[in-house]
């Protein structure tokens, strides 16, 4: 006896359903496979953008644009180093959520290739299969610059930064370069031990502060100025969660650096009290304290050597290939020249010195991107790296050594963190105004890859 009632059998007879043909089965199989391929491409695209240094505040916008082009119903939420992807299926009313975790590094060449792929996908010039093959090919490319080159890049950037931004002479620049090599090697080896990573910045700053106060530029590459600028840009773009998280990290990071440098400096002062007394302060240190972009201890004609060398060092640090160097150096030097002219030949306030150079860099980058169709983010990032230490200079750096104010916490990075916030606000305003002028209505097809 069947347990189903006659009413049930009326609605479940097989005669009411038409058989699925082979063509329908093939079509459904291909549609499902196509959807899964698109989702896989979006997941790989997310990881590539995060890993190669795409603007954090543009990630959600870029992915929504690409998803709309591919016809994928998806939503994205970004927090630093983590992207949440949710794919919707309206036919079955189900969702599928993925967590993509990736550290944010810099590889401007690979990011430029991903930007080119975005343009091809947005214009329908490549299929999803070809896009997946291309993105895997980019990911599998070996690093263009070997790891052993990092110490020399750190040394070159520290030497030029010490001379340009922190009032050092060539001998102080050489000391900064030597300490930067030590710092890069120290970073390379300590990165292999997870238990040592939380304190490696403090320990190396203790050593640097112990050796010399003038050699502050030896770790100029890891200064959190760029992270602070990105956090301000995210906050202005209403990316509140990621902006607040990144800003808090940059501020705490500044305190960590200040704590380590001050501890090392105080240890050396305990061993040799004459070195920190007013009688023990050398004339060179007094001259360095009063130096700035316009008043330098060495001849300003050396800027023709140090400015391009500093830019080249950061080109390698950002992973840009040599054919991109001229454009990147040109945009960065334009920002530096603007800062120099405003600081030395006008009585412009500090806010103007921060906004106008950023506007020039952003304007040149966006114009080049619009005229050539290539990504100019690498040149803009290089200009931002130039402006952060250049806008801060020695006065803000002295906040690490208790010279920026009074009070219990004046000697532990508070002054430097506040200076970075002020500078980053000016940089953000300049970059946004430049983008607004060149792209007042955004872009129609290709997602905008700029600040």
Secondary structure by P-SEA (a helix, b strand, c coil): cccccaaaaaaccccccccccaaaaaaaaaaaaaaaaaaaaaaaaaaaaaaacccccaaaaaaaaaaaaacccbbbbbcccbbbbbbbbccccbbbbbbbbbcccccaaaaaaaaaaaaaaaaccccaaaaaaaaaaaaaccccccccaaaaaaaaaaaaaaaccccccaaaaaaaaaaaaaaaaaaaaacccccccccaaaaaaaaaaacccccccccccccaaaaaaaaaaaaaacccaaaaaaaaaaaaaaaaaaaaaaaaaaaaaaacccccccccccaaaaaaaacccccccccccccccaaaaaaaaaaaaacccccaaaaaaaaaaaaaaaaaaaaccccccccccccaaaaaaaaaaaaaaaaccccaaaaaaaaaaaaaccccccccccccccccccccccccaaaaaaaaaaaaaaaaaaaaaaaaaaccccccccccccc
